[in-house]
Amino acid sequence: MTPRQRERAILALIAEQPVETQQDLVIGLEERGVEVTQATISRDIKRLGLFKRPTPEGGYRYAAPELARTSPQLVEGFVAGVEPAAAMLVVKTRVGRASAVAIAMDENPLAGVVGTLAGDDTVLVLLQSPHDQERVRREIERTYL
């Protein structure tokens, strides 16, 4: 099974049933005939940008970034800060890969980058200043192309 097929199986599983832990993912995938280790699942979760969403019962379940639409009360306390941005870059990705690219950029920040916003195949890179645009563009190309 290719990584992309495994990712599709993970997304299908979390869409069909509540999955609370990485071990639940391993078991659910094995039930579908997909042999996988917990370490691989951990990397897949990060690459897919999965997060744990609160459930009405008071627990948590994995959800895909596109399922993040929720009320502000459910995510209260999730915001770590707000910063102004005077310029942006648009980074095009392969379909379904923008979240992974944005996470990599956020976890390996470049000077002048305030943050990222990911869609399905596009990442908006928010910059502190328009003066950072060309330097950051070159660094992104050097690192991610």
C-alpha positions in Angstrom: 0.0 0.0 0.0 1.3 3.4 -0.9 1.5 6.2 1.7 -1.3 8.1 -0.3 -3.6 5.0 -0.1 -2.9 4.7 3.6 -3.7 8.3 4.1 -7.0 7.9 2.3 -7.8 4.9 4.5 -7.0 7.0 7.6 -9.3 9.8 6.4 -12.1 7.4 5.6 -11.7 5.7 9.0 -11.9 8.9 11.0 -14.8 10.1 8.9 -16.8 6.9 9.5 -16.2 6.3 13.2 -14.8 8.0 16.3 -11.1 7.4 16.6 -9.6 8.6 19.9 -6.0 7.3 19.9 -3.2 6.3 17.5 -3.7 2.7 18.7 -7.4 3.0 17.6 -6.2 4.0 14.2 -3.8 1.1 14.0 -6.5 -1.4 15.0 -9.1 0.2 12.6 -6.7 0.1 9.7 -5.7 -3.5 10.5 -9.4 -4.4 10.4 -9.4 -3.0 6.9 -6.4 -5.1 5.9 -3.8 -2.3 6.3 -0.8 -3.3 8.3 0.8 -0.3 9.9 2.9 0.6 12.9 2.1 3.2 15.5 5.2 5.2 14.4 4.0 5.3 10.9 0.5 6.4 12.1 2.2 9.2 14.1 4.0 10.5 11.0 0.8 10.2 8.9 -1.2 12.2 11.5 1.3 15.0 11.4 1.5 15.0 7.6 -2.3 15.0 7.2 -2.6 17.8 9.8 -5.1 15.7 11.9 -6.2 17.2 15.2 -8.2 16.0 18.2 -11.7 17.5 18.2 -13.9 17.6 21.3 -16.9 15.3 21.3 -20.3 16.1 22.9 -19.6 13.2 25.4 -16.5 15.1 26.7 -13.9 13.0 24.9 -11.8 13.7 21.8 -11.6 12.2 18.4 -9.3 12.7 15.4 -10.6 15.0 12.7 -9.2 16.2 9.4 -8.4 19.9 9.0 -11.3 20.5 6.7 -13.6 19.3 9.5 -12.3 22.0 11.8 -15.5 24.2 11.4 -16.8 24.5 14.9 -18.1 27.1 17.2 -15.7 29.5 18.9 -16.6 28.2 22.3 -15.3 24.7 21.4 -11.9 26.1 20.6 -11.6 28.7 23.3 -8.0 28.8 24.6 -6.6 27.2 21.4 -5.3 30.6 20.1 -1.7 31.3 21.1 -1.4 34.8 19.7 -2.4 37.4 17.0 0.1 39.3 14.9 -0.4 41.8 12.1 0.8 41.0 8.6 1.6 43.5 5.9 2.5 41.1 3.1 1.8 37.5 1.9 3.2 34.8 -0.4 1.0 32.2 -2.1 2.6 28.7 -2.1 0.9 26.2 -4.5 1.2 22.5 -3.4 0.0 19.1 -4.7 -3.7 18.5 -4.0 -4.2 17.6 -0.4 -0.7 18.5 0.7 -1.1 22.1 1.8 -1.7 21.3 5.5 1.5 19.3 5.7 3.5 22.0 4.0 2.0 24.7 6.3 2.8 22.5 9.4 6.4 22.1 8.3 6.7 25.8 7.8 5.2 26.5 11.2 7.4 24.0 12.9 10.5 25.3 11.1 9.8 29.1 11.1 11.6 31.5 8.8 12.6 35.0 9.9 9.9 37.4 8.8 7.1 34.8 8.7 4.1 35.5 11.0 2.2 32.4 10.1 0.6 30.2 7.5 -2.9 29.4 6.4 -3.5 26.2 4.4 -6.3 25.2 2.0 -6.2 22.0 0.0 -3.5 22.9 -2.5 -2.5 26.4 -1.4 -0.6 27.9 1.6 -0.8 31.6 2.4 2.4 32.6 4.1 1.8 35.8 6.1 4.8 38.1 6.4 5.7 40.8 8.9 6.7 43.2 6.2 6.6 43.5 2.4 10.4 43.8 2.6 10.6 40.2 3.7 8.8 38.9 0.6 11.6 38.2 -1.8 14.0 36.7 0.8 11.3 34.4 2.2 10.2 33.4 -1.3 13.8 32.3 -2.1 14.1 30.4 1.2 10.8 28.6 0.7 11.9 27.6 -2.9 15.3 26.5 -1.6 13.8 24.4 1.2 10.6 23.0 -0.2 10.9 22.7 -4.0 
